[in-house]
Amino acid sequence: MNASSTLLPAVVRPALEERAWLSSDHCAGPVLELLGALGWAIVDTPEANVHCTSPDGRVYVGWLPEDTPAWKRGIVWQVRVIPADAAPWVQEFGPYTPSEAVAGFLAALIANPSR
């Protein structure tokens, strides 16, 4: 099947400076700002790790840049969820995952709590 080029959507290519967030800066800011604005408990440790818990206590988010066992497994972000009516689950993100991507994942999770 051939489609006329006038029927195809235009390809949008953002300028390189608009895609700077696609590479990790090893900063937790976007995630911590999101969770702080939502009233999550946020505790940082002297080692520079940060632990966040949702207001209902069912979701934990850990920023673990100085946690040796996490680094040995290749992660810096850990999300643990304990649903009311399902099995608990964990999602982990490595050191090269942009914090904006983790914040987007969490925003989607928070926006759809029944899923």
N, C-alpha and C positions, 0 to 999 in steps of 0.2 A: 504494500500500500504506500503510495506516495502522497505526501501532504504538501500543499502549497506553502511556501515560506511565509505568506501573509497569515496563515492559520496557526503557525507555531508561536509559542510564547517567546518573547525577547529574552535573550540571555543577559542577565545582570551580573556584571563583574565589579564588585566593590574595589575601590582603590586599596593598594597594599596597606596604607596606614589605617584603613578601616578594619583590617583583619589582624591587627597586632595582637588581639586577645586570643587568637588561635594558638599561640605558643605560650606555654606556661611561664609565669614569672615567679613561681614558687611562693605565692602570696595567698593568704587565706581571706583577705579582705571582702570580696564579693559574697562569700558564704556567711561569714560572721556578721556582715551588715544585714543580710536577709534575715538570718535567724534572730539577731538582736531586735530587729524591727518587729518581729512576730512574737516577742516576749519569751523566747527560749532562755533557759538558764545556761549561762556561758561561764566556764571556769577555765582559767589558764594555769599551767603548772610552771614551776621554776625552770623546767627543762625546755620551755617554749611549746609544749603540746597544748592543745585546746580541746575541751570536752563540752559538748552541747547536748541538752536534753529538752525535748518538746514539753510544752506545758502539761500534757496528759501523761508524760513519762513513757510513752510507747515508742519513741524514736530517739536514737542516740546518733550523734554525728561527732566523729573524732578527727581532728587535724593533728597528725602524728609525725611531724618532721624530725623529731628527736627520739622516737621510739624505736629502739634497736630491733625488736622482733618484727615490727611492721616493715622496717626498711629491708630486713632480710627476706621478707616475702614480696618486696617490691611495691608497697603501698604507702601512701601518705594520708589518704582519706578513707575512713570507714563509716558506713551508714548501717545501723542495725535497727530493724523494725520488728516490733512485737504486736501483730494485729490482734484484735479482740477475738476474732473467729477463724483464724488461720494459723498455719505454722510460721514461726519466726523466720526471717531471712536477713541476709547480709549482702551489701554491695560495697565493693572496694574500688578505689581509683589509685592509679600509680602516680609517680612524681612528675610525669610529663602531661598529666591531664590538667588543662586550664581550670582554675578555680571558677571561672564563669560557667564552664560546662557542668561542674558539680553543683553550682548554685541553680542552674537551669533544671537539672535533675531533681533537686530538692523542691524547687518551686512547683514543678509538675506533680511531684508526690504530694505536696501539701495541698495543692489545688484540687486534687482528686482523692480525698481521704477514704472514700468508700471502696476504692479499687484495690 
